[in-house]
Amino acid sequence: LTVDAFYQLPILQCHHRYNITTYNNDNDNDTTTTTTNICWNEDVITQLDLLYVLLSGLLVAFVFTLAFRGVLGVKKCYWGAAAVVHGIVFCLVGKALPFVIMYE
């Protein structure tokens, strides 16, 4: 949550990526430079990721409701919730790490 809040600041929200392509011909050298912006809210953590997090939270809450009514074991629910949270964290860190360590 802290990293996401940090990248909501307008100055840190987007990075510029430079792609330099060089063509070596016999007659001349052609170099083209393209610039693309990679933004935190549009390219790294998208709305679909947020929907997955919300859906996972609803499923975990529903499973705990079943556990407290005696249908499932509470211990299994805690382990399942921990697995869901770890899955979310690993997925989002895997998507965010290239953006965080990108140098201009």
C-alpha positions as CSV (number, residue, x, y, z in Angstrom):
1,L,0.0,0.0,0.0
2,T,2.8,2.4,0.7
3,V,4.5,1.9,-2.7
4,D,1.1,2.4,-4.4
5,A,0.5,5.6,-2.4
6,F,4.0,6.8,-3.2
7,Y,3.5,6.4,-7.0
8,Q,0.2,8.3,-6.9
9,L,2.3,11.5,-6.7
10,P,2.2,13.2,-10.1
11,I,5.9,13.6,-10.3
12,L,6.6,9.9,-9.8
13,Q,3.5,8.4,-11.6
14,C,5.1,8.1,-15.1
15,H,8.5,7.0,-16.4
16,H,9.9,7.7,-19.8
17,R,11.3,4.7,-21.7
18,Y,13.6,5.5,-24.6
19,N,14.0,2.9,-27.4
20,I,16.9,3.6,-29.7
21,T,17.1,1.7,-33.0
22,T,20.2,1.9,-35.2
23,Y,20.3,0.7,-38.8
24,N,23.7,0.4,-40.3
25,N,23.5,0.7,-44.1
26,D,26.5,0.9,-46.4
27,N,25.6,4.4,-47.5
28,D,24.5,6.1,-44.2
29,N,23.7,5.4,-40.6
30,D,20.0,5.8,-39.5
31,T,19.1,6.2,-35.9
32,T,15.6,6.5,-34.6
33,T,14.6,7.2,-31.1
34,T,11.1,6.5,-29.8
35,T,9.8,7.6,-26.4
36,T,7.0,5.9,-24.5
37,N,5.5,6.8,-21.2
38,I,4.9,4.0,-18.7
39,C,2.4,5.1,-16.0
40,W,1.7,3.4,-12.7
41,N,-2.1,3.5,-12.9
42,E,-2.4,2.6,-16.6
43,D,0.4,0.2,-17.3
44,V,1.6,-1.4,-14.1
45,I,-1.3,-1.8,-11.6
46,T,-4.4,-1.7,-13.7
47,Q,-8.1,-1.6,-12.9
48,L,-8.3,-5.4,-13.6
49,D,-5.7,-6.0,-10.9
50,L,-7.7,-4.0,-8.4
51,L,-10.8,-6.0,-9.3
52,Y,-8.9,-9.2,-8.7
53,V,-7.9,-7.9,-5.3
54,L,-11.5,-7.0,-4.4
55,L,-12.8,-10.3,-5.7
56,S,-10.2,-12.2,-3.6
57,G,-11.3,-10.2,-0.5
58,L,-14.9,-11.1,-1.1
59,L,-14.1,-14.8,-1.5
60,V,-12.0,-14.9,1.6
61,A,-14.8,-13.1,3.6
62,F,-17.3,-15.6,2.3
63,V,-15.1,-18.6,3.2
64,F,-14.6,-17.2,6.7
65,T,-18.4,-16.8,7.0
66,L,-18.7,-20.5,6.2
67,A,-16.0,-21.3,8.7
68,F,-17.6,-19.4,11.5
69,R,-20.9,-21.2,10.8
70,G,-19.1,-24.5,11.2
71,V,-19.2,-25.7,7.6
72,L,-15.4,-25.4,7.1
73,G,-12.5,-25.5,9.5
74,V,-11.2,-22.1,10.6
75,K,-7.6,-23.3,10.4
76,K,-7.9,-24.2,6.7
77,C,-9.5,-20.8,6.1
78,Y,-6.6,-19.0,7.7
79,W,-4.1,-21.0,5.5
80,G,-6.2,-20.4,2.4
81,A,-6.4,-16.6,3.1
82,A,-2.7,-16.5,3.7
83,A,-2.1,-18.3,0.3
84,V,-4.5,-15.8,-1.4
85,V,-2.7,-12.8,0.1
86,H,0.7,-14.2,-0.8
87,G,-0.5,-14.8,-4.4
88,I,-1.7,-11.3,-4.7
89,V,1.5,-9.8,-3.2
90,F,3.8,-12.0,-5.5
91,C,1.7,-11.1,-8.6
92,L,1.7,-7.3,-7.9
93,V,5.4,-7.2,-6.9
94,G,6.3,-9.1,-10.1
95,K,4.4,-6.5,-12.1
96,A,5.7,-3.5,-10.2
97,L,9.3,-4.4,-9.7
98,P,10.5,-3.5,-13.3
99,F,8.7,-0.2,-13.0
100,V,10.3,0.6,-9.6
101,I,13.9,-0.3,-10.6
102,M,13.7,1.4,-14.1
103,Y,16.3,4.0,-14.6
104,E,16.0,6.9,-17.0
